[in-house]
Amino acid sequence: MYGWKSYFVAQSDYQNWANNVLFEALGHLKTDALERDEGLFFASIHGTVDHMLAVSQLWLARLQGASPPANPREIRHPVWRELQNAMRHETRRLQEWLEAQPDTFFEGEVQFVAGDGQTRTMRIRDLLTHLYTHYAHHRGQISAVATRLGAPCPKMDYVYYRREMDMLLEEARQAPIA
């Protein structure tokens, strides 16, 4: 049976994959292009990825029952390579944490203190959907700027992820048993 847990664990894997595809394309740009204000909501490519990481950490903390203070505009990882590694680590950490939760967890709600100081309640599946569409939203913005700056256009759509995963599964099935 394919329930919410399976769905969101698979979505976590996709998020990590899509981030890596984006990072590969961004590797064609010089560091100053990543740091320059390009008119994004968080100014630069670097600032936007740092925001994605901060939001991911915030929502995972909320899922775990904490309500840490947040400043979504504060750059926490000023070194690009460290930021990429932290983002990779964070998406895998979320995936592993979700894998460890019981199926019933995904039917629940989480209560947290929002940025405006108000206590809010949100269904977990809505929270995760928000987080994953938030990633996609910002990756799309970054991709548009990066291609304008000369990076190759990253093929990050979910369908490309599925095709790659299906191909890897088929290769594994056909591999000789050692």
Backbone bond lengths (Angstrom), bond angles and torsions (degrees), N, CA, C in turn:
res aa  C-N    CA-C-N  psi(-1)  N-CA   C-N-CA  omega(-1)  CA-C   N-CA-C  phi
1 M - - - 1.442 - - 1.523 109.39 -
2 Y 1.304 115.29 139.94 1.453 121.93 -178.18 1.517 108.70 -107.25
3 G 1.327 116.27 102.05 1.449 121.00 -177.40 1.517 111.77 -107.61
4 W 1.340 114.25 -168.77 1.465 120.35 -178.95 1.527 111.65 -59.47
5 K 1.323 117.34 -39.76 1.460 119.24 -178.39 1.521 110.49 -60.70
6 S 1.315 117.44 -50.79 1.464 120.84 179.62 1.523 111.21 -58.99
7 Y 1.314 115.21 -41.90 1.457 120.29 -179.12 1.528 111.13 -61.10
8 F 1.331 116.97 -49.41 1.462 119.16 -175.80 1.524 112.71 -74.53
9 V 1.306 118.74 -29.47 1.464 120.41 174.10 1.531 109.33 -66.16
10 A 1.336 116.37 -42.59 1.472 120.02 177.11 1.528 110.52 -64.02
11 Q 1.323 116.94 -39.97 1.461 120.20 177.59 1.533 110.99 -63.18
12 S 1.317 117.23 -36.88 1.470 120.46 177.07 1.522 110.59 -62.36
13 D 1.324 115.47 -42.80 1.456 119.18 178.65 1.525 110.19 -62.88
14 Y 1.327 116.32 -42.92 1.461 120.21 177.65 1.531 111.19 -60.08
15 Q 1.330 117.47 -42.34 1.468 120.53 -179.09 1.524 110.69 -59.35
16 N 1.326 116.18 -43.61 1.462 120.21 178.66 1.532 110.25 -63.00
17 W 1.330 116.28 -44.94 1.466 121.75 179.53 1.531 110.06 -59.57
18 A 1.337 116.84 -48.79 1.464 121.09 -177.67 1.528 111.07 -63.73
19 N 1.325 117.29 -39.51 1.463 119.44 176.50 1.520 110.68 -60.96
20 N 1.331 116.67 -41.66 1.463 119.74 179.71 1.525 111.91 -65.45
21 V 1.337 117.44 -38.57 1.469 120.63 176.19 1.530 109.40 -62.06
22 L 1.323 116.14 -43.93 1.464 120.02 177.97 1.526 110.78 -62.74
23 F 1.328 117.42 -46.16 1.465 120.51 -179.19 1.532 111.27 -61.35
24 E 1.322 116.47 -35.61 1.472 119.49 177.91 1.528 110.13 -63.22
25 A 1.317 116.93 -44.20 1.475 120.27 178.01 1.528 110.58 -64.69
26 L 1.324 116.52 -41.55 1.467 120.27 -179.64 1.527 111.82 -65.44
27 G 1.327 116.74 -22.91 1.462 120.88 177.73 1.516 113.32 -62.84
28 H 1.326 117.29 -12.92 1.460 121.50 178.09 1.528 112.35 -85.81
29 L 1.331 115.98 -5.36 1.469 120.19 -179.22 1.524 110.30 -101.47
30 K 1.315 115.74 154.29 1.459 120.63 174.70 1.521 109.11 -78.15
31 T 1.319 115.92 154.64 1.458 121.60 -177.08 1.520 112.15 -55.39
32 D 1.328 117.81 -38.55 1.464 119.05 -178.64 1.524 111.53 -63.95
33 A 1.324 118.12 -29.98 1.466 121.20 176.85 1.526 110.86 -68.19
34 L 1.313 116.98 -31.92 1.466 121.36 179.08 1.522 111.42 -73.46
35 E 1.320 116.04 -26.95 1.464 121.91 -175.07 1.532 113.15 -94.20
36 R 1.300 117.04 -19.88 1.465 122.02 -173.13 1.533 111.30 -71.96
37 D 1.307 116.37 144.04 1.466 121.78 175.68 1.521 108.26 -67.66
38 E 1.311 115.83 115.09 1.459 121.87 -179.05 1.523 112.11 -113.06
39 G 1.336 116.24 15.39 1.450 120.00 177.25 1.517 115.17 83.36
40 L 1.326 116.77 9.80 1.462 119.93 175.72 1.529 109.16 -72.89
41 F 1.303 117.58 161.26 1.457 120.87 179.93 1.526 110.94 -56.02
42 F 1.320 116.17 -34.84 1.465 121.54 176.46 1.525 109.98 -105.89
43 A 1.320 115.35 31.86 1.465 126.88 173.37 1.536 112.77 68.34
44 S 1.312 117.45 -75.45 1.466 121.45 -172.04 1.524 111.36 -105.86
45 I 1.321 114.40 169.59 1.470 120.29 173.10 1.526 108.30 -60.27
46 H 1.311 116.36 -47.60 1.462 121.23 179.94 1.532 110.62 -57.59
47 G 1.323 116.64 -48.11 1.456 120.77 -179.40 1.520 112.29 -61.50
48 T 1.319 117.14 -35.60 1.463 121.05 -179.64 1.517 110.84 -71.73
49 V 1.324 118.27 -42.03 1.472 120.06 177.35 1.531 109.52 -65.98
50 D 1.312 117.34 -39.86 1.464 119.95 177.55 1.534 110.30 -61.23
51 H 1.317 117.18 -39.84 1.467 121.33 175.78 1.528 110.79 -62.50
52 M 1.322 117.35 -43.42 1.469 120.63 178.57 1.530 110.24 -57.69
53 L 1.315 116.24 -43.14 1.455 120.91 179.51 1.525 110.65 -64.65
54 A 1.322 117.32 -46.47 1.472 120.93 -179.32 1.523 111.07 -60.64
55 V 1.314 116.91 -41.22 1.464 120.80 179.64 1.522 110.34 -67.35
56 S 1.323 117.08 -40.59 1.462 120.57 177.75 1.520 110.86 -60.30
57 Q 1.320 116.33 -45.51 1.464 120.57 179.39 1.527 111.37 -64.33
58 L 1.318 116.11 -39.01 1.459 120.73 178.81 1.528 111.46 -63.26
59 W 1.338 117.45 -47.93 1.463 119.94 -177.99 1.523 111.99 -68.46
60 L 1.326 118.05 -35.33 1.466 119.05 176.00 1.519 109.69 -64.78
61 A 1.317 117.99 -42.42 1.470 120.45 177.15 1.524 110.31 -59.69
62 R 1.311 117.43 -42.29 1.462 120.74 178.04 1.522 111.31 -63.93
63 L 1.321 117.02 -40.95 1.474 119.93 176.43 1.524 111.16 -60.41
64 Q 1.316 116.05 -32.18 1.462 121.80 -178.73 1.521 112.61 -87.08
65 G 1.341 117.12 4.22 1.455 120.56 174.34 1.516 115.72 96.65
66 A 1.312 118.23 5.30 1.465 121.18 179.42 1.528 109.75 -102.27
67 S 1.291 116.33 159.24 1.469 122.09 175.00 1.525 109.02 -132.54
68 P 1.327 116.57 70.46 1.468 118.95 -177.31 1.529 111.38 -69.49
69 P 1.329 116.97 152.56 1.468 118.74 174.30 1.528 108.59 -66.25
70 A 1.315 115.88 149.99 1.467 118.71 -177.62 1.517 110.35 -136.52
71 N 1.318 115.01 141.48 1.449 122.36 171.44 1.523 106.09 -127.98
72 P 1.342 117.58 93.58 1.468 120.11 -173.99 1.521 114.47 -67.78
73 R 1.318 118.62 -5.66 1.464 120.83 179.53 1.529 113.14 -102.80
74 E 1.314 117.28 -5.22 1.465 121.62 -179.77 1.529 109.49 -79.13
75 I 1.325 117.11 126.76 1.460 121.31 176.44 1.524 107.56 -79.46
76 R 1.309 116.25 117.49 1.465 121.39 -177.23 1.519 112.83 -97.78
77 H 1.321 116.57 -24.84 1.465 121.49 -178.74 1.525 108.86 -125.80
78 P 1.324 117.88 89.96 1.463 120.32 -175.99 1.528 114.60 -72.99
79 V 1.331 117.89 -16.13 1.468 121.03 -179.96 1.527 108.22 -98.03
80 W 1.346 116.54 121.40 1.468 122.48 -173.17 1.530 112.68 -54.58
81 R 1.314 119.12 -49.25 1.470 121.32 -177.62 1.529 110.50 -61.63
82 E 1.315 117.24 -40.79 1.471 120.61 177.37 1.523 111.19 -64.35
83 L 1.326 116.34 -37.56 1.459 120.19 177.66 1.526 111.22 -64.51
84 Q 1.324 116.76 -45.33 1.469 119.86 177.64 1.528 110.90 -58.04
85 N 1.321 116.09 -47.25 1.468 119.72 -179.33 1.519 111.48 -64.14
86 A 1.327 117.44 -39.53 1.464 120.56 178.47 1.522 110.69 -65.06
87 M 1.337 117.33 -38.53 1.471 120.71 178.68 1.519 110.16 -66.58
88 R 1.317 117.34 -42.79 1.480 120.58 177.39 1.529 110.36 -61.00
89 H 1.315 115.19 -45.79 1.463 120.00 179.84 1.524 110.73 -61.26
90 E 1.310 116.71 -43.53 1.466 120.85 -176.52 1.525 111.98 -65.84
91 T 1.322 117.94 -42.17 1.466 118.52 -179.94 1.527 110.71 -67.87
92 R 1.306 117.88 -35.30 1.474 120.16 175.86 1.531 110.56 -70.10
93 R 1.325 116.69 -38.63 1.469 120.71 178.80 1.523 110.14 -61.38
94 L 1.324 117.13 -43.52 1.456 120.68 177.14 1.522 110.53 -62.45
95 Q 1.329 116.97 -44.50 1.463 120.51 179.93 1.527 110.79 -60.15
96 E 1.312 117.19 -47.42 1.466 120.94 -179.50 1.529 111.04 -64.12
97 W 1.317 116.76 -38.36 1.459 120.11 178.93 1.526 110.16 -65.81
98 L 1.330 117.24 -43.51 1.469 120.55 178.18 1.528 111.14 -63.04
99 E 1.330 116.97 -39.45 1.469 120.77 178.39 1.523 111.44 -60.68
100 A 1.319 117.24 -30.69 1.467 121.55 -177.40 1.535 112.72 -81.81
101 Q 1.331 117.37 -9.55 1.467 119.83 -178.04 1.527 110.94 -83.23
102 P 1.334 117.79 148.14 1.462 119.88 175.90 1.530 110.12 -70.10
103 D 1.311 117.13 157.28 1.466 121.56 179.51 1.527 111.81 -53.99
104 T 1.307 116.75 -36.61 1.467 120.95 -176.91 1.532 112.62 -65.58
105 F 1.322 117.30 -24.45 1.455 121.45 179.13 1.530 111.05 -54.97
106 F 1.309 117.24 -38.99 1.457 123.02 -174.00 1.531 112.69 -73.80
107 E 1.317 116.51 -9.83 1.469 121.43 175.50 1.527 111.00 -93.38
108 G 1.323 116.89 -4.81 1.457 121.29 -172.80 1.515 114.20 -89.59
109 E 1.333 112.29 -171.13 1.457 121.89 178.05 1.512 108.78 -127.70
110 V 1.310 114.64 161.68 1.453 120.83 176.37 1.529 107.63 -129.41
111 Q 1.308 114.22 140.92 1.462 120.08 177.53 1.525 107.24 -111.97
112 F 1.335 116.60 138.79 1.461 120.85 -177.29 1.513 109.61 -153.40
113 V 1.312 114.57 162.13 1.459 121.06 174.13 1.523 106.89 -92.81
114 A 1.318 116.40 118.92 1.462 122.23 -178.13 1.525 110.79 -78.74
115 G 1.313 115.73 172.84 1.457 121.78 -178.99 1.516 113.81 -59.65
116 D 1.338 116.60 -24.51 1.468 119.88 179.23 1.525 112.55 -87.61
117 G 1.341 116.59 5.74 1.458 121.45 178.98 1.518 114.55 86.01
118 Q 1.320 117.14 -4.37 1.459 121.66 -179.63 1.523 110.35 -84.74
119 T 1.334 116.38 143.48 1.460 120.69 174.02 1.522 107.77 -82.54
120 R 1.302 115.25 128.67 1.466 121.59 -178.06 1.525 109.57 -124.60
121 T 1.306 114.53 156.13 1.457 122.10 174.99 1.522 107.93 -123.48
122 M 1.326 116.02 137.11 1.458 120.53 -177.66 1.526 109.15 -142.30
123 R 1.318 116.53 140.15 1.469 119.11 173.85 1.528 108.46 -66.14
124 I 1.303 115.59 140.63 1.466 120.22 -176.85 1.515 111.22 -60.81
125 R 1.313 117.67 -41.81 1.470 118.34 -179.69 1.529 111.52 -66.42
126 D 1.343 118.42 -29.74 1.462 120.15 175.11 1.525 110.94 -72.63
127 L 1.315 116.81 -38.56 1.458 121.59 177.29 1.527 110.51 -60.44
128 L 1.332 116.92 -47.65 1.461 120.74 -179.62 1.518 111.44 -66.64
129 T 1.330 117.13 -39.09 1.461 120.12 176.85 1.525 109.70 -61.75
130 H 1.322 116.38 -43.32 1.468 119.86 177.28 1.530 110.39 -59.41
131 L 1.316 117.47 -47.56 1.461 120.69 -178.29 1.528 110.87 -59.19
132 Y 1.313 117.02 -46.28 1.466 120.06 -176.43 1.526 112.35 -70.76
133 T 1.333 118.10 -35.10 1.466 118.43 176.22 1.532 110.09 -74.05
134 H 1.320 116.62 -28.49 1.465 120.71 174.66 1.532 109.86 -62.57
135 Y 1.325 116.46 -45.72 1.471 120.23 175.69 1.533 110.25 -56.31
136 A 1.335 116.31 -50.41 1.468 120.75 -176.30 1.530 110.98 -61.76
137 H 1.317 116.51 -40.76 1.460 122.00 178.85 1.533 110.06 -57.31
138 H 1.315 116.56 -51.71 1.465 119.53 -177.55 1.524 112.34 -72.37
139 R 1.332 118.15 -35.47 1.475 118.58 175.81 1.526 110.37 -61.21
140 G 1.333 116.71 -38.17 1.464 119.89 178.24 1.519 111.82 -63.29
141 Q 1.330 116.30 -43.13 1.464 119.57 177.29 1.524 110.99 -61.58
142 I 1.315 115.64 -46.60 1.465 120.88 -178.88 1.527 110.17 -62.28
143 S 1.327 116.37 -42.96 1.457 121.16 -179.64 1.524 111.19 -59.87
144 A 1.330 116.88 -43.52 1.463 120.32 179.95 1.524 110.99 -61.57
145 V 1.318 116.72 -45.16 1.464 120.48 179.53 1.528 109.95 -66.26
146 A 1.320 116.90 -44.75 1.465 120.49 -177.02 1.523 111.82 -62.17
147 T 1.329 117.97 -42.19 1.469 119.35 179.39 1.526 110.40 -67.83
148 R 1.329 117.58 -35.46 1.463 120.80 176.03 1.533 110.25 -62.56
149 L 1.333 116.41 -32.14 1.472 121.17 -179.76 1.530 113.04 -84.81
150 G 1.338 116.91 -2.26 1.459 120.04 175.92 1.516 116.41 110.11
151 A 1.313 118.77 -0.87 1.471 120.84 176.93 1.527 109.43 -74.67
152 P 1.319 118.07 152.52 1.466 119.03 174.97 1.524 109.96 -65.62
153 C 1.319 115.94 147.95 1.464 121.21 -179.70 1.528 109.33 -71.62
154 P 1.330 117.35 116.23 1.473 119.18 -177.93 1.528 111.19 -74.79
155 K 1.312 116.09 132.91 1.475 121.79 176.56 1.517 107.14 -91.41
156 M 1.341 115.55 90.66 1.459 121.76 -173.06 1.521 113.45 -106.84
157 D 1.326 117.76 2.58 1.467 119.89 -177.62 1.519 110.92 -60.24
158 Y 1.310 114.44 149.94 1.463 121.24 -179.32 1.534 111.69 -56.12
159 V 1.319 117.30 -35.76 1.463 120.04 -178.93 1.540 110.60 -62.03
160 Y 1.315 118.40 -35.06 1.472 120.84 177.57 1.526 110.50 -68.77
161 Y 1.308 115.90 -38.01 1.464 120.73 175.37 1.534 109.86 -60.18
162 R 1.335 116.53 -49.34 1.472 120.33 -178.74 1.522 110.58 -60.71
163 R 1.310 117.10 -42.65 1.469 120.00 179.90 1.522 110.51 -61.51
164 E 1.330 116.78 -43.76 1.465 119.87 179.65 1.525 111.22 -65.47
165 M 1.326 117.25 -42.40 1.468 120.14 179.22 1.523 110.91 -65.29
166 D 1.328 117.56 -41.07 1.467 121.09 177.94 1.524 110.99 -63.14
167 M 1.330 116.70 -40.46 1.457 121.05 178.37 1.535 110.44 -64.26
168 L 1.321 117.35 -43.94 1.463 120.76 178.88 1.520 111.60 -64.05
169 L 1.336 117.10 -39.27 1.472 120.18 176.83 1.513 111.27 -64.15
170 E 1.320 117.05 -41.15 1.467 120.70 179.22 1.533 110.46 -65.62
171 E 1.325 117.06 -41.95 1.466 120.34 176.86 1.523 110.85 -61.20
172 A 1.311 117.00 -40.54 1.463 120.79 179.17 1.530 111.09 -65.42
173 R 1.327 116.69 -39.51 1.472 120.55 178.08 1.525 111.82 -64.33
174 Q 1.316 116.66 -35.12 1.455 121.05 -176.77 1.526 113.66 -87.99
175 A 1.311 118.02 -8.58 1.457 121.37 -179.03 1.536 109.47 -68.13
176 P 1.323 116.38 138.59 1.456 119.06 178.48 1.528 111.38 -65.50
177 I 1.293 115.89 143.20 1.458 121.08 178.42 1.512 108.61 -78.52
178 A 1.323 115.79 126.62 1.471 120.31 -176.77 1.501 111.67 -84.75
